[in-house]
Amino acid sequence: MSEGCFLWGVLRYPPLWRGRDLDFEPASLRGVMVAADPETGAALLVSQHDGLAQGALLRGLAAEDLQTMAALEGNSLRCARVTVELAQGGQVQATALLPQTALADQGFAAWDLAQWAARYGAEYALVAQAEVEAARLGPLLARAGARLRAAAQVAPVTRRHSAGTQDVACQALRQPYKRFFAVEEADLRFRRFDGSLSPQVTRAGFISCDAVTVLPYDAQRDRVLLVEQFRTGPFLRGDPQPWQLEAIAGRIDAGETPEEAARREALEEAGLTLTALLPVAQYYPSPGILTEFLYSYLALTNLPDHAAGIFGLAEESEDIRGHLISFDQLMALAQSGEIGNGPLLLLAYWLAANRIQLRRACPASSV
């Protein structure tokens, strides 16, 4: 009879089990080590002859409950019985999540729970309170990060209604669609301007992640880099021209700051390594229907003639072309309507308002 479940990776993090009456006890498993995935930083269990994987024994948790949380490890795992050693002495039989096939030690670095928790713990703890699917773990974690940033956000309330905890009463919340994106439908009442609560209404929202947009600008050469790619939104709307000219953009992944996401996306979409980022705006592009919140930046950078190319991640089927254009060409595209998306228009007009000052502050050098 198993005396509990042995946890060796992400699931060792106690906040994931919040609200459950469980007993954590330090334990270890011989012949393996908990290693850090060199690409993602995730916890991996790898075979090692003299290894000793540190973990925790959870008493009071059924094997089927453990299996429902397996997606948080982000790996293809199976339940198996193992013999674990208790820190206070002795051995017990326990259930553990193990890889489908044994992973060989390839000189991986050890995985550190404290370092992982400092970067990802809050997002994982939020996701753990809902039903988790391995295929949707990435989007779920990114949305959790968005919720955490929203809760911590302090925005001015000088003209608009200052909402209190009793100003929105949600009677029911449904999620009829959930994949990479999700749709949530809520039955709610909200505070009216006369002080009363509205009748119950049903409202739906498109649930996505927070994202960044960044426009690289070379102040010496007075030009920017735009990216072009096929976009599903215009295509599904029936637009005969679904390829869009845009600023570099992408979602903020779990554990990332908006600035880190901007730099990562610039490298992935345009091969640019950015340093200084100038904050332009933080905003909801369409608050009536979207939860998406954007952080927009202008990046002062060097854009020589060879800076434009074809980029994108093959695993995401991205095909992204860069365009180097002058400031005047940028504004002509904005005014003609060929640039047809809000984030790039905002960045273009912000640059127009601040361009002279940016050029004056740029050190003179040969271009």
C-alpha positions as CSV (number, residue, x, y, z in Angstrom):
1,M,0.0,0.0,0.0
2,S,1.5,3.4,-1.0
3,E,2.0,5.7,2.0
4,G,1.9,8.9,-0.1
5,C,3.1,10.5,-3.3
6,F,6.8,11.5,-3.9
7,L,7.2,14.9,-5.6
8,W,10.5,15.8,-7.2
9,G,10.0,18.8,-9.4
10,V,7.5,21.7,-9.8
11,L,4.9,19.9,-7.7
12,R,7.2,20.2,-4.7
13,Y,6.2,23.8,-4.5
14,P,3.7,24.0,-1.5
15,P,1.5,26.9,-2.8
16,L,0.4,24.6,-5.7
17,W,-1.5,22.6,-3.2
18,R,-3.1,25.5,-1.4
19,G,-6.5,24.7,0.2
20,R,-5.7,21.0,0.7
21,D,-4.9,19.3,4.0
22,L,-1.6,17.7,3.1
23,D,1.5,16.7,5.0
24,F,4.8,17.5,3.4
25,E,7.8,15.5,4.5
26,P,11.4,15.8,3.1
27,A,12.4,12.6,1.1
28,S,14.7,11.5,-1.7
29,L,14.8,9.0,-4.5
30,R,18.1,7.2,-5.4
31,G,19.4,6.6,-8.9
32,V,18.1,9.8,-10.4
33,M,18.7,13.5,-10.2
34,V,16.5,16.5,-10.8
35,A,18.1,18.5,-13.6
36,A,17.3,21.8,-15.3
37,D,16.2,21.6,-19.0
38,P,18.9,23.7,-20.7
39,E,16.3,25.3,-23.0
40,T,13.3,26.0,-20.8
41,G,14.7,25.7,-17.2
42,A,11.9,23.1,-16.4
43,A,12.6,20.3,-14.0
44,L,13.7,17.0,-15.6
45,L,14.2,13.6,-13.9
46,V,17.3,11.9,-15.4
47,S,19.0,8.6,-14.6
48,Q,22.2,9.0,-12.6
49,H,24.0,6.0,-11.0
50,D,24.9,7.8,-7.8
51,G,22.2,10.4,-8.0
52,L,19.9,11.4,-5.1
53,A,16.8,13.4,-6.1
54,Q,15.6,15.6,-3.3
55,G,11.9,16.0,-3.0
56,A,8.9,15.7,-0.7
57,L,6.5,13.0,0.4
58,L,2.9,14.1,0.4
59,R,0.7,12.1,2.7
60,G,-3.0,12.3,2.2
61,L,-2.9,12.6,-1.6
62,A,-4.4,9.9,-3.8
63,A,-2.5,8.8,-6.9
64,E,-5.4,10.0,-9.2
65,D,-5.2,13.4,-7.7
66,L,-1.5,13.5,-8.4
67,Q,-2.1,12.5,-12.0
68,T,-4.5,15.5,-12.5
69,M,-1.6,17.8,-11.5
70,A,0.9,16.1,-13.8
71,A,0.5,18.7,-16.5
72,L,2.2,21.3,-14.3
73,E,5.5,19.4,-14.7
74,G,5.2,20.0,-18.4
75,N,6.5,16.5,-19.3
76,S,5.0,13.2,-20.5
77,L,4.8,11.3,-17.2
78,R,3.3,8.1,-15.8
79,C,2.5,7.1,-12.3
80,A,4.7,4.4,-10.8
81,R,5.5,3.0,-7.4
82,V,9.0,3.8,-6.0
83,T,10.9,3.3,-2.8
84,V,11.8,6.7,-1.2
85,E,14.1,7.5,1.7
86,L,12.8,9.7,4.4
87,A,15.0,12.5,5.8
88,Q,14.4,11.3,9.3
89,G,15.4,7.7,8.4
90,G,13.6,4.7,6.9
91,Q,12.1,3.9,3.6
92,V,8.5,3.8,2.3
93,Q,6.7,2.9,-0.8
94,A,5.2,5.9,-2.6
95,T,3.6,6.9,-5.9
96,A,5.7,9.1,-8.2
97,L,5.4,10.7,-11.6
98,L,8.2,9.3,-13.8
99,P,9.2,9.9,-17.4
100,Q,7.7,7.5,-19.9
101,T,11.2,6.7,-21.0
102,A,14.3,7.1,-18.8
103,L,16.3,10.2,-19.6
104,A,20.1,9.8,-19.6
105,D,22.2,12.3,-17.7
106,Q,23.9,14.6,-20.3
107,G,25.8,16.8,-17.9
108,F,22.7,18.8,-17.0
109,A,22.9,21.4,-14.2
110,A,20.9,20.7,-11.1
111,W,17.4,22.2,-10.9
112,D,16.9,24.6,-8.1
113,L,13.4,24.9,-6.6
114,A,14.0,28.3,-5.0
115,Q,15.3,29.9,-8.2
116,W,12.4,28.4,-10.2
117,A,9.8,29.6,-7.6
118,A,11.2,33.2,-7.6
119,R,10.6,33.4,-11.4
120,Y,7.6,31.2,-12.0
121,G,6.0,30.3,-8.7
122,A,3.2,32.9,-8.6
123,E,2.0,32.0,-12.1
124,Y,2.0,28.3,-11.4
125,A,0.2,28.7,-8.1
126,L,-2.6,30.6,-9.8
127,V,-2.9,28.0,-12.6
128,A,-3.0,25.1,-10.1
129,Q,-6.3,26.4,-8.8
130,A,-8.0,25.4,-12.1
131,E,-8.2,22.4,-14.4
132,V,-4.8,22.1,-16.2
133,E,-4.0,20.5,-19.5
134,A,-0.5,19.9,-20.6
135,A,-1.1,21.2,-24.2
136,R,-2.4,24.5,-22.7
137,L,0.1,25.0,-19.9
138,G,2.0,27.8,-21.7
139,P,-1.0,29.9,-22.5
140,L,-2.4,29.3,-19.0
141,L,0.8,30.4,-17.3
142,A,1.0,33.5,-19.6
143,R,-2.6,34.4,-18.7
144,A,-1.8,33.9,-15.0
145,G,1.1,36.4,-15.4
146,A,-1.4,38.8,-16.9
147,R,-3.8,38.5,-14.0
148,L,-0.9,39.0,-11.5
149,R,0.3,42.2,-13.3
150,A,-3.3,43.5,-13.5
151,A,-3.8,43.0,-9.7
152,A,-0.5,44.8,-9.0
153,Q,-1.2,47.6,-11.5
154,V,-1.8,51.1,-10.0
155,A,-3.4,53.4,-12.5
156,P,-4.7,56.9,-11.9
157,V,-8.4,57.3,-11.1
158,T,-9.1,61.0,-11.4
159,R,-11.9,61.3,-13.9
160,R,-13.4,57.8,-14.2
161,H,-15.4,55.8,-11.6
162,S,-13.2,54.5,-8.7
163,A,-14.4,50.9,-8.4
164,G,-14.8,49.1,-5.1
165,T,-15.1,45.4,-4.2
166,Q,-18.9,45.6,-4.2
167,D,-19.2,47.3,-7.6
168,V,-19.3,44.1,-9.7
169,A,-21.2,41.0,-8.6
170,C,-20.5,37.9,-10.7
171,Q,-23.2,35.3,-10.4
172,A,-21.7,32.7,-12.8
173,L,-18.6,32.3,-15.0
174,R,-18.4,29.9,-17.9
175,Q,-15.6,29.0,-20.3
176,P,-17.3,27.5,-23.4
177,Y,-14.1,27.5,-25.5
178,K,-10.5,27.0,-24.3
179,R,-7.5,26.2,-26.4
180,F,-4.5,28.6,-27.2
181,F,-7.0,31.4,-26.5
182,A,-10.2,31.1,-24.4
183,V,-13.6,32.6,-24.3
184,E,-15.2,33.4,-20.9
185,E,-18.9,34.2,-20.4
186,A,-20.1,35.8,-17.2
187,D,-23.5,36.6,-15.7
188,L,-23.0,39.7,-13.6
189,R,-24.3,43.0,-12.3
190,F,-22.3,46.2,-12.2
191,R,-22.6,49.5,-10.4
192,R,-24.4,52.1,-12.4
193,F,-23.6,55.8,-12.4
194,D,-26.7,56.5,-10.3
195,G,-25.3,54.2,-7.5
196,S,-27.6,51.2,-8.1
197,L,-26.6,47.8,-9.4
198,S,-27.6,47.0,-13.0
199,P,-29.9,44.1,-13.8
200,Q,-28.1,40.8,-14.4
201,V,-26.4,40.8,-17.8
202,T,-24.4,38.3,-19.7
203,R,-21.1,39.4,-21.1
204,A,-18.4,37.5,-23.0
205,G,-14.7,38.2,-23.3
206,F,-11.9,36.9,-25.4
207,I,-9.2,35.7,-22.9
208,S,-5.6,36.2,-24.1
209,C,-2.2,37.0,-22.7
210,D,-0.5,40.3,-22.0
211,A,1.8,41.3,-24.9
212,V,4.5,43.7,-26.0
213,T,5.1,45.8,-29.1
214,V,8.4,47.4,-29.9
215,L,9.4,49.7,-32.7
216,P,13.2,49.8,-33.4
217,Y,14.3,53.3,-34.4
218,D,17.8,54.4,-35.6
219,A,17.9,58.1,-34.7
220,Q,21.1,58.8,-36.7
221,R,19.8,57.3,-39.9
222,D,16.2,58.4,-39.1
223,R,14.6,55.1,-39.9
224,V,12.7,52.3,-38.4
225,L,12.3,48.5,-38.8
226,L,8.9,47.1,-39.4
227,V,7.9,43.4,-39.7
228,E,5.5,41.9,-42.1
229,Q,3.6,38.6,-41.7
230,F,0.3,36.8,-42.5
231,R,-2.3,37.6,-39.9
232,T,-5.4,35.4,-39.2
233,G,-7.6,38.2,-37.9
234,P,-7.8,40.2,-41.2
235,F,-8.1,36.9,-43.1
236,L,-11.1,35.7,-41.1
237,R,-12.6,39.2,-41.4
238,G,-12.5,38.8,-45.2
239,D,-9.7,41.3,-45.8
240,P,-8.2,40.5,-49.2
241,Q,-4.8,41.8,-47.9
242,P,-4.2,39.7,-44.7
243,W,-0.4,40.4,-44.6
244,Q,0.2,43.2,-42.1
245,L,3.0,45.7,-41.5
246,E,3.5,45.8,-37.7
247,A,5.8,46.6,-34.9
248,I,7.7,43.7,-33.4
249,A,5.3,42.0,-31.0
250,G,4.6,38.9,-28.9
251,R,3.1,37.6,-25.7
252,I,4.8,37.9,-22.4
253,D,5.6,34.4,-21.2
254,A,5.5,33.2,-17.6
255,G,8.3,34.5,-15.5
256,E,9.1,37.3,-18.0
257,T,8.9,41.0,-17.5
258,P,7.5,43.1,-20.4
259,E,11.0,44.4,-21.1
260,E,12.5,40.9,-21.3
261,A,9.7,39.8,-23.6
262,A,10.4,42.8,-25.9
263,R,14.0,41.9,-26.2
264,R,13.3,38.3,-26.8
265,E,10.7,39.0,-29.5
266,A,13.1,41.5,-31.2
267,L,15.7,38.7,-31.4
268,E,13.2,36.1,-32.7
269,E,11.4,38.3,-35.2
270,A,14.2,40.6,-36.5
271,G,17.5,39.3,-35.2
272,L,18.0,42.5,-33.2
273,T,19.7,42.6,-29.8
274,L,18.1,45.6,-28.0
275,T,19.4,47.5,-25.0
276,A,17.5,50.7,-24.0
277,L,13.8,50.6,-24.3
278,L,11.7,53.8,-24.0
279,P,8.2,53.1,-22.6
280,V,5.5,54.6,-24.8
281,A,2.1,53.4,-23.4
282,Q,0.4,50.6,-21.5
283,Y,-3.2,49.9,-22.6
284,Y,-6.1,47.7,-23.5
285,P,-6.4,47.7,-27.3
286,S,-10.1,46.8,-27.3
287,P,-11.5,46.6,-23.7
288,G,-15.1,45.9,-24.7
289,I,-14.1,42.3,-25.7
290,L,-10.4,41.6,-25.1
291,T,-8.5,41.0,-21.9
292,E,-5.2,41.6,-23.8
293,F,-3.1,44.3,-22.3
294,L,-0.2,45.8,-24.3
295,Y,3.1,47.3,-23.3
296,S,4.5,49.4,-26.1
297,Y,8.1,50.5,-26.4
298,L,10.4,52.4,-28.8
299,A,13.9,51.0,-29.0
300,L,16.8,53.3,-29.9
301,T,19.1,51.0,-31.8
302,N,21.5,50.7,-34.8
303,L,19.8,49.8,-38.0
304,P,22.4,49.4,-40.8
305,D,21.4,48.4,-44.3
306,H,21.7,44.6,-43.6
307,A,19.4,44.7,-40.5
308,A,16.3,43.6,-42.4
309,G,15.8,39.9,-43.3
310,I,13.5,36.9,-43.0
311,F,13.0,35.7,-39.4
312,G,10.6,33.8,-37.1
313,L,10.5,30.5,-35.2
314,A,10.1,27.4,-37.3
315,E,8.3,25.5,-34.5
316,E,5.6,28.2,-34.6
317,S,5.5,28.3,-38.4
318,E,6.4,31.9,-38.4
319,D,7.5,33.6,-41.6
320,I,8.4,37.2,-40.8
321,R,10.0,39.7,-43.2
322,G,11.7,42.9,-42.0
323,H,11.4,46.3,-43.7
324,L,13.9,49.2,-43.2
325,I,12.1,52.4,-44.0
326,S,12.7,56.1,-43.4
327,F,10.6,58.1,-40.9
328,D,8.9,59.9,-43.8
329,Q,8.0,56.6,-45.4
330,L,6.6,55.4,-42.0
331,M,4.3,58.4,-41.7
332,A,3.2,58.1,-45.4
333,L,2.2,54.4,-44.8
334,A,0.3,55.5,-41.6
335,Q,-1.5,58.2,-43.4
336,S,-2.4,56.2,-46.5
337,G,-3.9,53.4,-44.4
338,E,-1.4,50.7,-45.5
339,I,-0.5,50.5,-41.8
340,G,-3.8,49.2,-40.4
341,N,-3.1,48.2,-36.8
342,G,-3.4,50.3,-33.7
343,P,-0.2,49.4,-31.8
344,L,2.0,50.5,-34.8
345,L,0.0,53.6,-35.4
346,L,0.4,54.6,-31.8
347,L,4.1,54.1,-31.9
348,A,4.4,55.9,-35.2
349,Y,2.6,59.0,-33.9
350,W,4.5,58.9,-30.6
351,L,7.8,58.9,-32.6
352,A,6.5,61.8,-34.7
353,A,5.9,63.8,-31.5
354,N,9.3,63.0,-30.0
355,R,11.5,62.5,-33.0
356,I,13.3,65.9,-33.0
357,Q,14.2,65.5,-29.3
358,L,15.5,61.9,-29.9
359,R,17.6,63.0,-32.8
360,R,19.2,65.9,-30.9
361,A,20.1,63.6,-28.0
362,C,21.7,61.0,-30.3
363,P,25.5,61.3,-30.5
364,A,26.7,62.2,-33.9
365,S,28.7,59.6,-35.7
366,S,29.4,58.3,-39.2
367,V,26.5,56.4,-40.7
